[in-house]
Every structure is written in structure tokens, then in C-alpha cells.
Amino acid sequence: MSNCKTLFLLSAVLVVLFSFSVVVSVGFSAVIWTQSYGGAGDQDVASVVETSDGGFALFGTTKSVGYVFENFWLVKTDFAGDMEWNKTYGGNEGDIAQSIIETSDGGFALVGYTDSFDAMFTDFCLVKTDAAGNVEWNKTYGQWYRDYAYSVVETSDGGFALAGYSLSVVGDLEDYFLVKTDSSGNLMWNKTYGGPDREYAYSVVETSDGGFALAGYSSFSNSDFWLVKTDEFGNMEWNKTYGGDGLDRAYSMITTSDGGFLLAGKTMLADDTLVFWLVKTDEYGNMEWNKTYGESHGWSGYPVIETSDGCFAFASRAYIDWETTGYDCWLIKIDAAGNVVWNQTYTEEDDQSVDSLIETSDGGFAFVGSNSNIGSDGDFWLIRTDEKGIPEFPSWIILPLFLMATVFVVFIKKSILQTKT
């Protein structure tokens, strides 16, 4: 074989092997498209949205070193996850962030709960900003005692609906609490739903008939998923519970393309093991199927989404190897019947949690959580993946690979010529 052919084949093999090694490291180390945001103090991310400019907005809570109380914190990034700006919102007491949406005017609606505007009690808090994060208005809503907001949607009339739970009087038990506002945040009405036990709502959606559905869990019998359907004025039309003899807690819900609902949370098996649990219903709350997956450890957001191909995906915190990595992130893609298509785990040397998951405009995924050493301060953590959950392979690396291969070929060629002489 001639020296030229040998040189060509050797160069090609080296380029392929080097490229393959880079791709493999991306798939297994989960570090290429990872960004963290934070500083001195503790940051706890709650929610993420992809923005109309292709970037991301992350919303959570920050607590600076030396300060007793938390504030809302909004971080805006470009498409590569590089921070463009950040803003804090709040008062002189605790402000705990829970959910963000991008509004139809390109701004943001931020929801959580606050102690800053009432000397004794906790209220729902809604902050409306423009696209640059500047406050346009903010409002609080509550009954007499304590009210905790977890979810917000922009409604078809341009207003907002907020859901959470309320303790209306001292010594009372929690009830679902739904607040409806106009486009300026002015209260239109509010409703509570519950019985003599505890009810905690964590998710609200607007339904196709203009009404609302709320999901969380109730202690009617033990602790069951509880789905409440209302009309456009918040009057209950029906409600359903799902669960067995053990603990069952729903933390998120979506409407599905067939008009039904998908609820996500955890359930306790007969041996007291906690596992992830999904419940799929029709539009009237009748169960169509339910599936369990893996083991559930501790609190996590349990976010669930419907993907553009008619499947579903959910993410949560998972125990993989506590001695080495602590808790890791787990992303699962399932088909329309709940069967696993694929799953991926994402780990670093710290402790990770997942709080919010979205499908991106190109069919991939982005999710956020916290990333911290056990016992240390945490930061916002953002991971961007392709449609199979693999962290994205950056196109910019192709040019360096080509240049390295070219330099290597020139070096070998010179070596061969020097040998001949």
C-alpha cells in the first residue's frame, strides 16, 4: 500500500475515532449543554419556559448571604443558555416562587406566595412583567389566614387563573383555592373546594369549554389524587379521586390532545415503596390507564408534558448511586399508552433535583432543577437535550475537529518526507 493511501486511511480513522469519543462523552457525562446560575447564597429554581426568541426564562427563589428572607428571581438566557439578564422581585419578608408562563404580549407572569405584604399571613402573589423583566404590576390574593399558590395559566379572555391551597381560618384544614383575575390582575372571583380533611392543589389548566381543572391530592380516605373540574365561573361540575390504600399524591397535570387529563405524582406500593405514578383519564375524569415507574425519593416537581409526536415525557429526582452521586435527574419518554420508549439519567458529583420540564421548539427537551453538594448552597440548573434526551452535540465542534485532523495530516506527511530524505 502506498504512503499516500496509508496516510489517508490513518487520518480518516483518527478523525472518526476522535469524533466518536466526543459524542460518547456527551451521551454519558451529560455535561455539554448544562448551565448553572447563582452566586453567594441559595437559589431554588421552580419553573422554566422557552421564550419566543428561542431562549429560556428560569424562575425561582433566591436567598442572598446575610439575608433572612427569600425573593423571587427571574433569569433570562439566550438559546445557548448564556445569561442575558436577571431580576429579583419581592418585599421585606419571604417570597417563594412556584411557576412562570410567557404571556401573549411577550412578557411573563410569575406566581408564588408571599409574606411581604401582610404582617401576619401568607397570600397568593402574581407579578406581571414585560419582556425585559420590568414589573408592570403585581397583586396579592388571599382569604383571612394562609394561602399558597403553585400554578398559573393565562386564560382565553386575557386574564389569569391561579391555583393552590388555602387555610381560611386559624385551626382549619387546607382546601383547594382557585383565583380568577382580569388582564390587569384585578380579582374577578375566587373559590375553595374541599371537605373536612386536607386538600392540596398544585396544578390548574383551562379546559376547552372555558372551565378549569385542578389537580393535587386529598385526604378524603387516606391520600388520593384528586381532580376537580369547574365551569368558567369556578362552580364545580364533577370531581374524581384515584388511589389505593396507601399514599397517593399528584403534583402536576396537563390536558391531553384527546381532551382528557394526565396526572403525575407518586404512589405507595404494598411494601411501602414509593414509585412514580401516572394516571390518564378521559375528558370526564374516567381513568383510561395508570402506570408506575421506578422509585420515588423525596420531594420533586414531577413535571409531565405531552410531546409533539403524541407521546408523553416526565422527569423527576431519582436515586441511582447515593454513595457516588447522591440524587440524579431522570427523564422518561413514554408512548400514548404509558409504555416506556426510552429513559435517560443525568448526573454530576453533586445532588440534583428536577422541578420543571418542557419540550423545545425543535422537538428536544429542557428541564431545570437544583444542583448542589449536600448541605451546601444550591444553584439554578438548566439542561438542554435532543429529542432522545441526549445532551446536544454542539455544531461548533466540527470545525475544531477538521482543523485538528488537517494539522495531524500535515504533521504525518512531513514526517514521511523527512524519513525518505
N, C-alpha and C positions, 0 to 999 in steps of 0.2 A: 504494500500500500504506500502511495506517495506521501511525502511530508505534508503537502497541502491538504490531502484528504484526511490525514491523521489529525492535523491542526483543526480542520473544520469540525470533525466529529467530536473531538475533545472539547472544543469550545461550546458546541451545542449541548453536549451532555452536562457540562458545568452550569450553563445558564438554566437548563431545565431543573437540575438538582437544586440550585440555589433558589430559584423561584418557588419550587415545591416546598422547600424548607420554610420559606417565609409564609406561604399560605397555610401550612400545617401549624405554624406557631400562632397564627391568627385564630384558627379554629379552636385550639386547645387552651391558649393562655387568656383569651378574652380581654386583651389589653389595647388593641389598636384603636377602637372607637369608644374610648372611655374618657369621660371628663369629670373632674370633681370641682366643686365650688364651695368656698368657705374661707374662714380665717380664724382669728382668735375667738374662742367661744364655741358654742354648739349650734349646729344647723340641722334641722329636721325637715326634709322635703316631704311634701304631701301629694303633689299633683303636677302633671306635665301636659302641655298641648303643643302640637305642631302649628306654627303660625303661618299666616297667608304668604309670608315672604320666604318660606322654606326653612326657617329657623325653628327654635323651640323657646317656650316660656315655662320656667320651673317656678313653682310656688310652694312656700313652706314657711317655717318659723326659724328665726334666728335669736340667739341669746348671746350678746357680747360679754366678754370677760369684764367682771366688775359690776354687771347689771343683774338685778334680781329677777326682772320680768322679761318675757319674750315679746317680739314684734313679728308681724307679717314680713316676709321677704320675697320679692319677685326678681328673678334672674332671667334676662333675655339673651339668647345666644344666636349666632348665625347657623347656617346649615352644617358646619363642621363642629359645632359645639363650643366655639370660642365666644366668650362673654362679650356682649356689646354694651350692656348697661345693667344696673341693678338698682332696686329701690326698696326702702323699708316703709312700713305703714303701721301706725298704732299710737297708743297713748302711754300713760304712766303706769299701767298695770299690765296683766298678762293678755296677749293677743295670740290665739292659737289658730294657725292656718289649716284648712282642710281641702279645698277644691278650687280649681280655676277653669274658666272657659274663655275662649276668644269670642267676643261678641260680634254681631253682624256689622258693626261700624268699624271693625278692626282693632278695637280696644280690648280690655279684659274686665271680667267680673270675678272678684276674689271673695271667697266666703270662708268663714270660720266662726269662732266665738271669742268674746272679749269681756274682760272685767274693767276695761279702761273708762267706760262712760257711765258706770253705775257704781257707786261706792261700795255696794254690798253684794250685788248679784251679777250673774253671767247672762249675756244676751247673744243672739244671733248677730253677726256682723257682715255686711255686704259693702265692698268697696268697688266702685266703678272707675276705671282709668281709661285714658286714651292709649293709642298705640305705643307711645313712648313711656308709658307707666305713670304719667302725671294724673293725680286724683281729679276726677270730675265731680264726684260726690261720694259720700259714704253714709250708711244708715245702720241703725241697730233696731232689732225687733225682739220682743220677748213678753212673757207673762210676768207674774209678780216675783217669781223666785229665780230658778236657774234654767237656761235654755242653751242647748249645744247644737250648732249647725254643722252638717257634714257634707251636704251636696247641694248643687245649684244647677239650674237649666235656664236658658233663655227661652221664653215661651213664644208661641206663634203670634201673639198680639204685641210683641216687642218688650214685654215685661220680664219678670223673673219669678221662679219658684224655688224656694229654699226648704230643705227638709233636714230634720234631726230629731231630737227628743227634748222633752220639757218636764221639769218638776214645777208644777204650777203653784204649789204651796209647800211650806216647810213641813217635812214629815210625810209628804205624799210620795207615790211611786212614779216612775218615768212613763210618759206616753209619747207616741209618735206626734211630731209637731210639724205642720206644713204652713208656710207663709207664702202668699202671693202678692207681688208688687206690680206697679206700673213701670214704664220705661225709665222713670226718674227715681225709682226706688221707693216711691210712696206706697204705704201699706194699703192693699185693697181688701184683703181678708186673711184670716188665719184659722186653722182647725187643728184639733187634737183628736187622736184615735187611740183607744186602748181600753183595758179593763181594770180589774182590781190588782193585777200583777204588773211586772215591769215590761215595757216595750221600748226598744231602741231602734230608731230608723237611721240608716246610713246611706241610702240612695234614693233618688227621685228621678223619674222620667216623665216627659209629656207624651201622652198616647195619641194615636191618630184621630181620635174623636174629640180632642181638645181637653180631655181629662188628665188625670195624673195617676201614676202608680208609685208606691213607696215600698221599699223592702228593708228588712232588718231582721230582728228576732224578738220573740215574745216568750214570756214565762207562763203562758196560759196553763200548760200541763207540766212541762219541765223546762225546756228551752228549745223552741222550734223556729225555723224560718217562718216569717210572717209577711205575706204580700197583701197590700191594701190597694184597691182600685177605687178612684173617685171620679166624679164628674168635673166639669170645668170650674165649678164653684167650690170644690172640695168636699162635696157631700159623698159619703161612702156608698158605693154601688155593690161591692162584694169584697170579701177577704178570704184568704186561704192560708192554712198552715201546712208545713211539710217537716216531717221529722219522726224520730222513733222515741225509744225510752231514754236515750242518752242526750247529751248536749248537742244542739244543732244551732249554729249561728251564721246568718248571712250578713256579708259586709259589702256586697256590690250587686248590681243588677243592670241589665240592658234590655231594651226592646229588640226583638229579632226581626229579620226581614219578612218572616211569615206572619207577623203580628203578635207573636207570643212574647214570652219573657224567659230570660236566663238568669238565674240567681247563683251566686258563688259565695262559698264560705267554708265552714268546717263542720264535721260531724264526729261523734264518738262511737266507735265500734263496741261490740260486746265485751272485748278485752280491755276497754278503756283507752284504746289507742285513738288519737285524734288524726283524722285524714281530711284531705281536701274533698269538698263535695259540691257538685254542680247539679242543679235542678232545672230542667227545661219544661215549660208549660205552654199551653195554647193561650189564645187571647183572653180566655175566661179564667185562667189560673189553674186549669186542669193539668195535672202532671202528665207529660208525654214520656219522659225518661229521666233517670238520675244516675250519676256515675261518681265513684270515688277514685282518688288518685293520691298515691304517695302518703307520706306522713306530714302532718301539720305541726309546727313548733312555734309557740309563742304568737304574739300579735303580728299581723301583717295586713296589707291593704286588700289582698285577694282581688286584684283588678281583673276583669274579664271583658273581652271585646268580640264583636263579630268581624271577621276578615272579609276582604273584598271578593274572595272566591267562595263565600257561603259557609266557611268553616268558622271555628272559634279559637281563641287563644286566651290563656290566663297565665298569670305569673304570681309567684309568692316566694316566701322565705323557706328554705329547705335545709335540713341537716344532712350534710354529706360526710364531713370528716372534722368533727369538733376539735380534735387534738391539733390538727394542722391549720384548718381554715375557719373554724367556727361555723356560723350560718352562711349559706351561699344563696344566690339567686337562681330561681328555677322558672323557665319559660316552656310552656307546653302548647302545642298546636293540636287541635282535635277536629274531627270531621263533624258534620251536622248531626250525627247520632251520638256524639260524645266519645268516639273511638280515637285513641292516640295516633296521630300522624307522625309526630316527632317531638322530642323534648331536648332542651339544652340547659346546662348549668353554667354559671358564671361565678368565678371565684378569684379572690386575691388573698393576701395573707391577713386580711382584716375580717371584720364581721360585717356581713351585708344583709340588707333587707330590701324588699320591694314594696312600693306604695302605689304606683300608677303605671299603666301600660297603654300605649296607643299603636295603631298601625299607621305607618307613614305614607305619604302620597305616592311613593314608588313601590309600595307593597311590602316594605320591610317593617321593622318594629323599633320602637324606642321605649325604654322604661327607666324609671327613676326610683331611687331608694336612698338609703343611708349607707355609708361606707366608713367604718371606724374600728380602731382597735378596741377590744373590750375594756370598758371603763374609761375610755378617753373621749375627747370631743369628736363629734361626727361632722361630716360634710354632705352637701347635696352630691348625688352620684347619678350620672347620666350614661346610659349605654345605647348605642345605635347598632342595629344588626340588619342583615339582608332578610329576604323572605323565608329563609330556612333557619333563622335565628343565629347565623354565624356573624360575628362582628365584621363590619365591612372592610374589604380589602381595598386600600387606598390606591386610586389610579396613578397618583403621583410617583409611586414606587417603580413603575415600569421604566421610566427614563433612567433613574439611577442603575437599575439592573442592566439596561442596554449599555450604558456608559462603562460599567464595571466589566461587562463581557468584552467590550471593544478594547479596553485597556489591557485586559488579560490576553486577548488575541495578539495584540501588538507586541506585548512582552514575550510571549512564546515564540512568535515569528522572529524577533530579534535574536532570541536565544539560539534558535535553529540556525540562523545565518552565521552567527558567531561561531557555532560549533563546526560548520562547514569550512570556515576560513581558518 
